Amino acid sequence: MSRSNISTSLFTLGLSLSLLSACAFGTRNAELEYPPRSEESADEDKDKGEDKGEDKGDSEQKLIAIALFSDERDDKRAVGHIRNTFGIKTARVESPTDLPEWVKRALHIELKNAGFTVIKDNSPKHLRVTGSILEVYDDAYLRHDAKVALMVQVRDNKDDLFTRKYVGEGSSGWSDGSGGGYAESLALALADAVRKFTADLDFKLD
C-alpha cells in the first residue's frame, strides 16, 4: 500500500472514530442560572432577584417594573450543540430552564445593582421594561462561544422611552462537552447583554 493510501486510510479511521465517540455523548442538559457562577462570590450579599415589592426611600425616577419577555426563538429547547474535533455538530444541548424567568431574574439583579428599585406595580406612572428573547445559543467548538440577544423596550407613562436590541457574548473557556460549561457561558452572555441595557437606561435618565 502506498504512503498516500495509508494516510487516507488513517484519516478515514480517525474521522469515523471521532464521529462515533461524539455521537455517544447524546443530548446534554444545561440548567441555566443567574448570576454566573464565576461571579457568585461577589454577589453573595446582594439581592438574589426575588420580587419583594417596592423598597422605601428611593426616588420616584428609579422605580421600575419588569414584565416577562416573550421567547421568539424558533427552537425553544436547544441552547447549543456538541461538536467533534472536526467541527461537525453531533448532539444537541438543551435546557429545561424557563428562559423568560431566567432573563427576568437577570434584569432584576442588574437593575438593582445599577441603583433602580424593582417593583411589582405595573402602573403606567412607573417605568416598565418588557421585550423578547431572540437568541440564546452557545456555538462551542473547542472553546465556548455563547451569545444572548434581547429586544428590550422601556415604557414611561404609556410612551416608549426606547426600544433597542442588545447582544451579549460570553465564554467559560475550553469546552469539555458538559452542560455546566454551556450554562456558565450563556449566563456570562446574558450578563453582558443586560448590563449594556442597564447602562443605557441609566444614561437615558440622567
C-alpha positions as CSV (number, residue, x, y, z in Angstrom):
1,M,0.0,0.0,0.0
2,S,1.4,3.4,-0.9
3,R,2.1,6.1,1.6
4,S,-0.8,8.3,0.3
5,N,-3.2,5.4,0.7
6,I,-2.1,4.7,4.2
7,S,-2.5,8.4,5.1
8,T,-6.0,8.4,3.6
9,S,-7.0,5.2,5.5
10,L,-5.7,6.6,8.8
11,F,-7.6,9.8,8.3
12,T,-10.8,8.0,7.5
13,L,-10.4,5.7,10.5
14,G,-9.8,8.7,12.8
15,L,-12.8,10.6,11.4
16,S,-15.0,7.5,11.9
17,L,-13.9,7.0,15.5
18,S,-14.3,10.7,16.3
19,L,-17.8,10.8,14.9
20,L,-18.8,7.6,16.8
21,S,-17.4,8.8,20.1
22,A,-19.0,12.3,19.7
23,C,-22.4,10.7,18.8
24,A,-22.2,8.7,22.0
25,F,-22.4,11.8,24.1
26,G,-26.1,12.2,23.4
27,T,-28.2,15.2,24.3
28,R,-26.7,17.4,27.0
29,N,-28.8,19.3,29.5
30,A,-27.8,22.8,30.7
31,E,-29.6,24.2,33.8
32,L,-29.3,27.9,33.2
33,E,-28.7,30.0,36.3
34,Y,-28.1,33.7,37.1
35,P,-25.8,35.3,38.2
36,P,-22.9,33.4,36.5
37,R,-21.2,31.0,39.0
38,S,-17.9,32.8,38.4
39,E,-19.4,35.9,39.9
40,E,-21.4,34.5,42.7
41,S,-18.8,35.2,45.5
42,A,-19.0,38.9,44.6
43,D,-22.8,38.9,44.7
44,E,-23.5,36.6,47.7
45,D,-24.5,39.5,49.9
46,K,-26.7,41.1,47.3
47,D,-30.4,40.6,46.5
48,K,-30.8,37.3,44.5
49,G,-33.6,38.7,42.3
50,E,-36.8,37.8,44.1
51,D,-39.7,40.3,43.8
52,K,-40.2,41.8,47.2
53,G,-42.4,44.8,46.3
54,E,-41.4,48.4,46.5
55,D,-38.4,49.4,48.6
56,K,-38.8,52.6,50.6
57,G,-36.6,55.7,50.4
58,D,-35.7,55.5,46.7
59,S,-36.5,58.3,44.3
60,E,-39.6,58.0,42.1
61,Q,-37.5,58.2,39.0
62,K,-35.7,54.9,39.9
63,L,-38.8,52.8,40.2
64,I,-39.2,50.2,37.5
65,A,-41.3,47.1,36.9
66,I,-40.2,44.1,34.8
67,A,-42.6,42.1,32.6
68,L,-41.8,38.6,31.4
69,F,-40.1,38.6,28.0
70,S,-41.6,36.6,25.2
71,D,-39.5,33.8,23.7
72,E,-39.2,34.3,20.0
73,R,-36.7,31.6,19.3
74,D,-37.6,29.0,16.6
75,D,-36.3,26.1,18.8
76,K,-37.4,26.7,22.4
77,R,-35.2,23.8,23.8
78,A,-31.8,24.0,22.1
79,V,-29.2,26.3,23.6
80,G,-26.2,24.8,21.8
81,H,-24.7,21.8,20.1
82,I,-21.8,19.4,20.8
83,R,-19.2,19.4,18.0
84,N,-16.5,16.8,17.4
85,T,-12.9,17.7,16.7
86,F,-13.7,18.4,13.0
87,G,-16.4,21.0,14.0
88,I,-19.3,18.7,13.0
89,K,-22.4,19.0,15.1
90,T,-23.1,15.6,16.7
91,A,-25.5,16.3,19.6
92,R,-27.8,18.9,20.9
93,V,-27.5,20.9,24.2
94,E,-31.0,21.5,25.6
95,S,-32.2,23.5,28.6
96,P,-35.3,22.8,30.8
97,T,-35.0,26.3,32.2
98,D,-37.8,28.8,31.9
99,L,-35.9,31.4,29.8
100,P,-38.3,34.3,30.4
101,E,-37.9,33.8,34.1
102,W,-34.1,33.5,33.7
103,V,-34.0,36.8,31.8
104,K,-36.3,38.5,34.4
105,R,-34.1,37.4,37.2
106,A,-31.0,38.8,35.5
107,L,-32.8,42.1,34.8
108,H,-33.9,42.3,38.5
109,I,-30.4,41.8,39.8
110,E,-28.7,44.1,37.4
111,L,-31.2,46.9,37.6
112,K,-30.9,46.8,41.4
113,N,-27.1,46.8,41.1
114,A,-27.5,49.9,38.9
115,G,-29.5,51.8,41.6
116,F,-33.1,51.0,40.5
117,T,-35.9,49.8,42.7
118,V,-37.7,46.9,41.1
119,I,-41.4,46.9,41.9
120,K,-44.4,44.6,41.2
121,D,-46.7,47.5,40.4
122,N,-47.3,47.8,36.6
123,S,-48.9,51.3,36.9
124,P,-48.2,53.4,33.8
125,K,-46.7,56.1,36.0
126,H,-43.7,53.9,36.6
127,L,-41.0,52.8,34.2
128,R,-41.7,49.3,32.7
129,V,-39.4,47.1,30.9
130,T,-40.5,44.4,28.5
131,G,-39.2,42.7,25.4
132,S,-38.4,39.5,23.6
133,I,-35.7,36.8,23.7
134,L,-34.2,36.5,20.2
135,E,-31.3,34.2,20.7
136,V,-29.7,32.0,23.5
137,Y,-27.1,29.8,21.9
138,D,-23.6,28.6,22.6
139,D,-21.8,27.8,19.3
140,A,-19.0,26.0,21.1
141,Y,-16.1,24.4,19.1
142,L,-13.1,23.6,21.4
143,R,-13.9,26.9,23.2
144,H,-17.3,28.1,24.3
145,D,-18.8,31.0,22.2
146,A,-22.1,31.9,23.7
147,K,-24.5,34.7,22.5
148,V,-27.7,36.1,24.0
149,A,-29.8,38.6,22.0
150,L,-32.6,40.5,23.5
151,M,-35.0,43.1,22.1
152,V,-35.7,45.5,25.1
153,Q,-38.5,48.1,25.3
154,V,-38.8,50.6,28.1
155,R,-42.1,52.5,28.5
156,D,-42.8,55.6,30.6
157,N,-46.3,56.9,31.1
158,K,-47.6,54.8,28.2
159,D,-45.0,56.2,25.9
160,D,-42.0,54.4,24.5
161,L,-38.8,55.6,26.1
162,F,-36.7,53.5,23.8
163,T,-36.5,50.1,22.1
164,R,-33.2,48.6,21.3
165,K,-31.5,45.2,20.6
166,Y,-28.8,44.1,23.0
167,V,-26.4,41.3,22.2
168,G,-24.1,39.8,24.8
169,E,-21.3,37.4,24.5
170,G,-19.6,35.1,27.0
171,S,-17.3,32.1,27.3
172,S,-16.3,29.9,30.2
173,G,-13.2,28.8,28.3
174,W,-12.4,25.4,26.8
175,S,-15.4,23.1,26.1
176,D,-15.4,19.6,27.6
177,G,-18.9,18.9,26.4
178,S,-20.5,19.2,29.8
179,G,-23.8,21.0,30.3
180,G,-22.3,23.2,33.0
181,G,-19.8,24.8,30.6
182,Y,-22.7,25.8,28.3
183,A,-24.8,27.1,31.3
184,E,-21.9,29.3,32.6
185,S,-21.1,30.7,29.1
186,L,-24.7,31.6,28.5
187,A,-25.0,33.2,31.9
188,L,-22.0,35.4,31.1
189,A,-23.5,36.3,27.7
190,L,-26.8,37.3,29.4
191,A,-24.9,39.4,32.0
192,D,-23.1,41.2,29.1
193,A,-26.4,42.0,27.3
194,V,-28.3,43.1,30.4
195,R,-25.5,45.3,31.7
196,K,-25.4,47.1,28.3
197,F,-29.1,47.7,28.7
198,T,-28.9,49.0,32.3
199,A,-26.0,51.3,31.4
200,D,-28.1,52.8,28.5
201,L,-31.1,53.2,30.7
202,D,-29.1,54.9,33.5
203,F,-27.6,57.3,30.9
204,K,-31.0,58.0,29.3
205,L,-32.5,59.0,32.7
206,D,-29.6,61.3,33.8
